């Protein structure tokens, strides 16, 4: 485990001279709130190493050494968002083996399934839900973590060869570039949307006012306890309490009996705050009005769908890789506006003329 500045400095020459780099991360989103990057796994020609972001060391030299290199990931989306959010890191180029698998038409594209199919190696599923913030890691956790990157280079070589053979390498490169761009965008929090959890669309305005306060209370409790919000109070319970309060019904039976008295009192205070909100300040109900397509738009949608599905069948890939139904709907309404949002390979496959 690289957990001191001296160990990191000793590793940097190997990192900088490596012919290739395979990366993965582990976070503690099931155990802490907000989550943090707990482990960075990296495989190079020199072997598999584990870097400890929780140790008191400056990771800047390590991250700087990754810039300008192609990094091999599996399912890069979450890793890229974590590294951007917590370390402001944006890679230059990547090769995503999961994305490659989907573009090759693989039905099972988990790392274990791909490693077994392409390399003949069966991986231990291991402690997938472990608390990666714990130190020291157990031997089994270390093995599992190293396996996440150990096989990525030979897997990448085999998949890249297949992408080339099927003339889809450019698709993969463009898709990876799009993924990097999307994951590097700053997260914009809509204060009027963030608290609208599943089930809230059925609530009336008085209940929405209660739910908003309950959500803010739960956020404070989760951060204070360093526990995911669902450990504090489940979504379903929050909806039930908000409904009951709005209808002036008791909520005592809805509150988990083991809830700490201090937390319970804070919950009741949040309810009292919500009850004091004047009606004119109740949140508005959000009604998502879908525009009914015209006959011409519907016909265009069907034409696009037919083209998409024919290509997907021929290529043996998931049709949504080419375009989702919502994207097809946008294109049917206004091709000129929305075609620019497609990647070039998607646009070429759809073969749409204005």
N, C-alpha and C positions, 0 to 999 in steps of 0.2 A: 504494500500500500504506500503510495506516495503521499505523505502527510506532513512533510516539512519543506521549508524553502530549499534546504540543502539537497534533499532527495529530488526535488523538482528540477533544480539546476543541473544535477547529474544526469537527469533523463533528457534534457533538452537537446543535447547533441544527437542522440539516437532519433529523437523526434524530427529534427530538422533535416537529417540525412536519409530518412526513411523513404523508400520508393513509393509506398502507399500508406494510407491511414484509414482505419476503420473505427468508428465512434458509436457510443451509445451512452445513455444516461439513466440513472435511477432517481426517482423522487419519492416523497413521503406523503403524497396526496391522500392516501387512505388513513393516515395516522396524525397529520398535523394540518394547521391552517394559519396563514396561507402556506401552500406547499413550497418546498425549496429543492434545489438540486443537491442530492446527497452523495452521488457517486458519478464519476465520469470514467467509463471504460474505454480504453484505446488499445488497439492492436496495430503493430507495425512489423516490419521485417525482423525487429529485435525481440518480438514476443508480445505477450498480453500484459498490460499494466492497468492498475486501478489508481485513479487520482481522487483524493478526498477534498471536495470543495468546502466541507465543514471545518477542516483544519485551518488554523490561523496562518495562512500563507497567501501571497499575492499570485493570483492565477494569470495575471496579464501576460507574462512571458510565454506561458503555455498556450493561451488563446491566440496570441500574436503569431506563434509558430504554425497555427492551423490555417491562417489566412493565405489565400493564393494557392491552396492545394485542393485537389478533389478529395472529399471525405466520403467514405462509404458508410451509409446508414441502412437500417431496416426500419421502415415506418418512421420516417424522419419528422413528420409533422409535429408531434408532441415534443420531441427532443429540441427541435429548432425553436419552438415557442418558449420552452423553458430556458434555453441558453440565451435567447434574446431578452426575455423578461428579467432574468436574474443576473446576467453577466454581459448584456449588451453585445452579444456575439452574433455575427452574421457571416456564414460561410461564403466563399466565393463560388464554388461549384460542389455538387454532391452527386452521388449515385445511390439511389434508393432501391434496395432489392425488392421491397414489397411492391412499389410502383412498377418496377420492371416485370414482376410476376403477373400483375394485373394486365399489363400491356401485352404479355405473352399468352394471355388467356388461361392462366392457372386458376383453378377453382378454389384451391386452398393456398393461401398466401401468407400464413403465419410463418415465423422463422423456423420453428421446429419442422413443419411440413416441408418447407423448401429445402432445408438442410438434409432431411432424410431422402427426399426425391432426387436432388441433384448431386449430393455428396455421399449418400448411403450411410449417414451418421444419425443416430437417434439420440436426441437431446433429452436430458432430464428436465421435466417441466419446472421442477424446483420451487423455491419460495417466492412465487410471483407476487404475493400480497404481503411480503415481509416488510418490516419497518426498516427502511434503508438508512435511517438516521442513527440506528443503534451502532455502538462501537464497543468492542471490536465486532466485525462481521463474523458470522459463523463460517467454518470451512465450506459448508454446503452453499452458503450465500456467495462466497468468493468464487467457487466453481461456476455457479449459475451466472454470475456477473461476467466472468471472463468468456464464457461460452457465447454470450450475446454478441461479441465482436470477433471471436477467434475464427469463425468460419466465413466471415463476410467477404474476405478477399477471394478465396476460391469460388464462392457462390457468385460473386460479381463477375468473375471471369467467364463462368459458364453461361450466365444470363446475358452478359454483353454479347457473347458470341451468337446466342440465339436471336437477340434483338437485331444484330447486324444481318443475320441470315434472313430475317423476315422484314428487313428494311424498316425497322421501327426504332432504331437507336436515336434518330433525330427527334422522334416523338418523345422519347424518354428524357432526352436532354432538355427539350423545351418544357416538359412537364415539371422537371426538377427545378428549372429556373423560375417557373411560375410559383412553385411551392416555396422556394426561398423568399421570393418577393412578398407573398401573402403572409408568411410567418414573421417577417420583419416589420410589418405594419404595426404601429402603436395601437394598443387596445383602447378603444373609446367607450367609456361606460355611460350609458344612458340612464340617468338617475330615475327616470319615470318608467323604465322597463326592467331594470335589474332585479327588482323585488317581485315582479309578476311571475311567480312560480307556476308549475303545472297545476291546473285546476282553478286558477285565479280568473280565467275568462268567464266563468259561470257566476262570479260574485257580483253583487250589486255594490253601488258606490260606498255605502256605510261599511260594509264588510271589507272593501278594498282599503279603506282608511285604517282599519284595524290590522289588516295583513301587512300593510306598509310598515307600521310601527313594530309588529312582531318580527318582520324580516330584519329590521335595523337592530332590534334587541338581540336576535340570534347571531347576527354578525359580530356584535360586540362580545357576546359570550364565547363565541367560537375562537375569536382572536385572543381573548384573555386566557382561555383554557388551552390554546394551541391544539384544538381538535376540530376536525371537519364539522361543518354546520349540521349535518344529519345526525351527528352524535348528540347535539344539543336538543333538537326537536325535529321530527320528521315533517316533510312537506304536508302530508295528509293531515297531520295533527294541527298544523298551523291553519290550514284551510278550515278545518272543523271549528277551531277556536274562534277564528275571525267571523265565521257564519253565526256561531252561537252568541258572541258578544253583540253583533249587529242586531240580532233578534232578541236581545236582553234575556238570554238563557244562561244558566250556570255553566261554568267551564271546569269546575274542580275535578270532575271525573275524567276529563280529557287530558289533564296534566299527568305526566308519568309520575307514579308514586315515589320513585327513588330520586326524583329531582332534588338537588341540594336546596335547603331553605333559602339561602341567599339568592340563588338563581331564580327560584320560584317567586320571591318578592320582586325581583327585577322584572319578571314576566308580568306580574300584576301591575306594576308601575307603567309598563309599556301599554298595557290595556287601558289604564286610566288616562294616559296621554292621548291615546287614540279616541277615547270617548269624549275628550274635550275639544276635538277638532270640529270647527263649525262646518255645517253642510256645504257652504260655498267653497271650502277647501278640500272637499273629498276628491280623491283621484277620479278621473274620468274613466268610464269603461271604454276599452279600445275595441272598435269594430273594424275588423279587416274586411274591407269591401273589395271583393274580386270583380274586376271588370269582365262582364260577359263578352266572350269573343264574337265578332261578327261572323257571318257565314263565310266570308272570304278568308278571315283569319283562321277559322276552324279548318277550312279546306287546306290552307297553307300548312297548318300544324300537322295534319294527317300526311301531307306530302313529305314534310321534313322527317316525321316519325318513320315513314316507310323507307326513306333513304337511309336514315340512321340504322334502323334495324337490319336492313339488307347488308350494310357494311359490317355491322357487328356480327351477324351470322357468318358472313364470309371470313372474317378475321378471327372468329371464335373468341370474342372479347365481350365484356359487359357493355351493353348499349350506353349506360350512363357515363362511361368513360368518354364517349364521343359528345354526348349532351344529355343532360337530365330533361325531364318533361317540362320543368319550369323554364329552363333555358330555351327549349323548343317553342314554348309559348311566347317568350319574349321575342324570339326571332320571327315568329309568325306575325306578331303585331308590328314590329319595326326592325326589319333586317339591317338597314343602314346603321341604326343606333347600336344594336347589340352584337352584330357580327364582329366588331372590334374587340369584344370581350372574349372571343374564342381564341384558342391557340391556333396557329397556322395549320397544324395537321388536322385539327378538328374541322376547321373551316373547309379545308380541301376535301375531306371525306364527305361533308354534307353537300358539297357541290351545288351551292345555292346561287342563283343569279337574282339580282334585284328585280 
